[in-house]
Every structure is written in structure tokens, then in C-alpha cells.
Amino acid sequence: MDDRYRGIYGTRDVILMNKKDIEKFGLDTSKAVTVFNNYDSVYREVTGLTIVPYDIPVSCVATYFPECKALIPLSETARKSNTPASKSIRVQIKNSASL
């Protein structure tokens, strides 16, 4: 449950985001968020994540696996290996207040 490398302790239900994106999208780090997407007309979501400001590129996010594997559509695969393309999946995020 502890990620000493990233300084996250006691939970894996987090989404790492650049501070500029958190501000740009008006997200509240004190409230749980839902991360969701829609591939192949299938709505997928993971609820109850906490936003962690992190030094990650703007417009990118990171989550733990398998906690957020529900967001990965089987239709999206890497060109050469044909493995699930979990590192290039588009997602949207909403504060719990907008649920």
C-alpha cells in the first residue's frame, strides 16, 4: 500500500496529475473524483480516486494497476505486442460534486 518512490502511503486509489491540469479543469484535491471514458460505445469508470498533484507532463495522468484496469478497453492494443494499450487511454475526470 506504500509507494515510497512517489511518496504515496496507505492507498492506491489515486490519480496523479500535473498541478496545472488540476487548476485548469477546476478539480478539487480534497474530494474524490471519478475517472471515466467511452470506447466502442462502452462507458467505463472508476470512482473514489483521490487526486495527487505530481510532477507529470501536462495533459497526462497516472493511476495504479490493477485498481484502474476497468478503464482499459480490450480493443485498444499496442501495435507490435498486441497487449492492452494501458499507457495511451484517453480519460475524463469529474469531481464528486458533479456525479
C-alpha positions as CSV (number, residue, x, y, z in Angstrom):
1,M,0.0,0.0,0.0
2,D,3.0,2.3,0.2
3,D,4.8,3.8,-2.8
4,R,8.0,5.2,-1.3
5,Y,9.2,6.3,-4.7
6,R,6.2,8.6,-5.3
7,G,5.6,9.5,-1.6
8,I,2.1,7.9,-1.5
9,Y,1.2,6.0,1.6
10,G,-1.7,3.9,2.7
11,T,-3.7,3.9,-0.5
12,R,-3.5,3.1,-4.2
13,D,-6.8,4.7,-5.1
14,V,-5.2,7.8,-6.5
15,I,-4.8,9.6,-9.8
16,L,-1.5,11.5,-10.3
17,M,-2.0,14.8,-12.1
18,N,0.1,17.9,-13.0
19,K,-0.9,20.9,-10.8
20,K,-1.6,23.0,-14.0
21,D,-4.2,20.5,-15.1
22,I,-5.8,20.3,-11.7
23,E,-6.2,24.1,-11.8
24,K,-7.2,24.3,-15.5
25,F,-10.1,21.8,-15.0
26,G,-11.2,23.2,-11.6
27,L,-10.7,19.9,-9.8
28,D,-10.8,19.7,-6.0
29,T,-8.0,17.6,-4.5
30,S,-9.9,17.3,-1.2
31,K,-12.8,15.4,-2.8
32,A,-12.9,12.0,-4.5
33,V,-13.2,12.0,-8.3
34,T,-14.5,9.7,-10.9
35,V,-12.3,8.8,-13.9
36,F,-14.2,7.6,-17.0
37,N,-14.1,7.0,-20.7
38,N,-16.1,5.6,-23.6
39,Y,-14.6,3.3,-26.1
40,D,-16.6,1.2,-28.6
41,S,-19.8,2.7,-27.1
42,V,-18.9,1.1,-23.7
43,Y,-18.9,3.5,-20.7
44,R,-16.2,2.7,-18.2
45,E,-15.5,4.3,-14.9
46,V,-13.5,4.1,-11.7
47,T,-14.9,6.0,-8.7
48,G,-13.4,7.2,-5.4
49,L,-10.0,8.2,-6.5
50,T,-8.0,11.0,-4.8
51,I,-6.1,13.5,-6.9
52,V,-2.4,13.7,-6.1
53,P,-0.5,16.7,-7.5
54,Y,2.6,15.2,-9.1
55,D,5.4,16.2,-11.4
56,I,3.9,14.5,-14.5
57,P,3.6,16.0,-18.0
58,V,0.7,18.3,-18.6
59,S,-2.4,16.5,-20.2
60,C,-1.2,13.2,-18.7
61,V,-2.4,11.2,-15.7
62,A,-1.2,8.1,-14.0
63,T,-3.0,5.5,-11.9
64,Y,-2.2,2.2,-10.3
65,F,-2.8,-1.2,-11.9
66,P,-5.0,-3.2,-11.2
67,E,-7.0,-0.5,-9.4
68,C,-7.9,1.3,-12.7
69,K,-7.8,-1.6,-15.1
70,A,-11.6,-1.2,-15.7
71,L,-10.7,1.8,-17.9
72,I,-8.7,-0.3,-20.4
73,P,-10.7,-1.4,-23.4
74,L,-9.5,-4.7,-24.9
75,S,-9.9,-3.2,-28.4
76,E,-7.0,-0.8,-27.8
77,T,-3.7,-2.6,-28.1
78,A,-0.1,-1.9,-28.8
79,R,0.9,-2.2,-32.5
80,K,3.7,-4.7,-32.1
81,S,2.9,-6.7,-28.9
82,N,-0.9,-6.7,-29.2
83,T,-1.0,-6.1,-25.4
84,P,-3.6,-3.8,-23.9
85,A,-2.6,-0.2,-24.5
86,S,-2.9,0.9,-20.9
87,K,-0.4,3.7,-21.3
88,S,-2.4,5.6,-24.0
89,I,-6.0,5.5,-23.0
90,R,-8.0,8.8,-23.0
91,V,-9.9,9.5,-19.8
92,Q,-12.0,12.3,-18.4
93,I,-12.3,13.3,-14.7
94,K,-15.1,14.8,-12.7
95,N,-15.3,15.9,-9.1
96,S,-17.7,14.0,-6.9
97,A,-19.9,17.1,-6.8
98,S,-20.7,16.6,-10.4
99,L,-21.7,13.0,-10.1
